């Protein structure tokens, strides 16, 4: 049996064009995954989740759609 952890990461990473060739996004995700791996969490996958954000009373009628990225990890549950 496993327990799961989901970590939300930024939908966008801002870099200079010349730096983007070095794999900034991959390096960022690698750092996140390795940080949690040290704590015993096994990487499973990255998912995109779309959120519909409805405005409040004074926000007008505009509905905003935002994409978020979630990294899923799992850890085996040991029985006592």
C-alpha positions in Angstrom: 0.0 0.0 0.0 1.2 3.5 -0.8 0.6 7.1 0.4 0.7 9.8 -2.2 1.9 13.4 -2.2 1.1 16.0 -4.9 3.4 19.1 -5.2 2.1 22.1 -7.3 4.8 23.7 -9.3 4.7 27.0 -11.2 3.0 26.9 -14.6 5.7 29.1 -16.1 9.4 29.6 -15.5 10.8 32.9 -16.7 14.3 32.7 -18.2 16.4 34.7 -20.7 16.2 33.2 -24.3 19.9 32.4 -24.3 19.6 30.4 -21.0 16.6 28.4 -22.2 18.8 26.1 -24.4 20.3 24.5 -21.3 17.1 22.8 -20.2 16.0 25.1 -17.4 12.6 23.5 -17.0 14.0 20.0 -16.9 16.6 21.1 -14.3 13.9 22.7 -12.2 11.8 19.6 -12.2 14.8 17.4 -11.5 15.7 19.5 -8.5 12.1 19.2 -7.1 12.0 15.4 -7.7 15.5 14.8 -6.1 14.6 17.0 -3.1 11.5 14.8 -2.4 13.4 11.5 -3.2 15.9 12.3 -0.4 12.8 12.1 1.9 11.9 8.7 0.5 9.2 9.8 -2.0 9.2 8.0 -5.4 8.4 10.2 -8.5 5.3 9.0 -10.4 4.3 11.6 -13.0 3.6 15.2 -13.8 0.0 16.2 -14.6 -1.7 19.4 -15.8 -4.8 20.5 -14.0 -7.0 23.3 -15.3 -8.7 25.6 -12.8 -11.6 27.8 -13.6 -11.4 30.9 -11.4 -14.7 32.7 -11.1 -14.6 36.4 -10.1 -16.0 37.7 -6.8 -18.7 40.3 -6.4 -16.7 43.1 -8.0 -14.7 41.1 -10.5 -17.0 41.5 -13.4 -18.1 38.5 -15.5 -14.7 37.3 -16.7 -13.9 33.8 -15.9 -10.2 33.0 -15.9 -8.8 29.6 -16.8 -5.3 28.8 -15.5 -3.2 25.6 -16.0 -1.3 24.3 -13.0 1.3 21.5 -13.0 1.3 18.9 -10.2 4.1 16.4 -9.6 2.9 13.1 -8.0 5.1 11.1 -5.6 4.4 8.0 -3.7 5.9 6.3 -0.6 5.3 2.8 0.6 3.3 2.6 3.8 4.9 0.2 6.3 2.7 -1.6 8.7 3.4 -1.4 12.4 
